[in-house]
C-alpha cells in the first residue's frame, strides 16, 4: 500500500470508531477484509488511528469535524504534512481537498490544546497542579515500550543482550531495577526467545516501580486481588519467595496467567471469590483497582473519550467497595496495597482518606504517585497497615 492509501484506510477505520465500534475491533475487521495489506501496512494504519485518538479534540478543531476525514486532516496538519501530497485522489488515496476542508489555523481552547475532555479539566488541573499541562501534552503522544526483566531467571543486562541478538535495541530505565526501555524493533518482541521463555515480560516501567514499593520482604502469603492478566502477580513473584495467589472478579481475565506463570517459572494459585476467605488471611493484599485509566491514556486513548462523569462516579464506587471487601482478607499486622493507573485525586488520595477516616485500626504506611513525567505511565500506590 502507498502511504496515501494507508491514510485512506485509517479514515475508513476512524469512521467506524465514530459510529461506535471499539478501535481494536474496527482495526481487526479492516485487516480481515484487506488481505492484501502486509504487516507494515497494518502497523502504519494502526499508528495513524491511535495518533488521531490521542489528539481527537485538537484534530477535530483543526480538521473541522469528527468524521474520519476531518480528523485525519487535523492530525496530518499538526504533523506538518503537505495535505495536497496525500489527498490526490490517485489510486487508493483520499480524494482531493475541497476549499472548505483546508484548515485555517483556528485558535484552540485549553481543552482542545491539551486534548482533555472539557468536563474533566477542573479535576485534571486540581489533581496535577502545575504539572497538568505537561502531563496532558505527554498523553497526546505515543508511549515508550517497556519490558520487565524476570529477575528470577536473568538480569537486566543479560536480557538486553539477549534482545540485541534479535536486533531489538533496549536500555535500562531508572524507574525500576527490572525495567527495560525498548528503543528499536519493538514489534519483534513477541517472537524473541527472551520473551517466549519468560526472561522478559511486557510491563510499563511505572507499573514495575509500583511493585518495587510493596512490602514484599516480610510477606509469606500474597494475594493479587484484582489480578487481571496477572502482570503484577508475576512481577511480585519475581521479587519474592512468598506463596502467590491471584483473584479477579471476572476469572476469564486470568485465563492466560497459568501459561505466563509457567513460562516465567513461577507458581501461582488462582482463587475464586468463594475461596478467598478460607484461603486467607494474607500478609499482603494488592488491589490494583479498575479505574479511569487516565495515567495510561497514551496507550489506550479511547478511554479518554469514553469517560463521563457518570462512568467516573461508578468507577470510584467500585474502588471503594474493593477496599471494603479486601480489608478483611489481611492478617493482623499485614498490609493492604491500593493501586490505580490513574492521575485523578478522586480515585487515589480521596479513596485512601475515605478508607482511613472510617477505620481506626488502619494506618497509611507509604504513598506514591507517578506521572508520565517520570517516564512511564501514571500510577498511584498506597500501602496501608492493619494494626
Protein Blocks (a to p, Z undefined) as FASTA:
>chain_A
ZZklmmmmmmmmmmmmmnopafklmmmmmmmmmmmbcfklmmmmmmmmmmmmmmmmmmmm
mnopabfklmmmmmmmmnopafklmmnopajaccdddfklpcghiaddfklmnopafklm
mmmmmmnmmmlmmmmmmmmpccdddddddfklmcfklmmmmmmmnopacdddfkbmkbcc
dfehklmmmmgfklmnopaccddfklmmmmmmpcfklpcbdcdfblmnommmmmmmmmpc
bdcddddfblmlmmmmmmmmmmnopacddddfklmmmmmccfbdcdddddehlmmmmmmm
mlmmmpcfklmmmmmmmmmmmmmmmmmmpcghiacddddddfbfklmmmmmmmmmmmomk
bccfbdcdddfknopacddddddddZZ
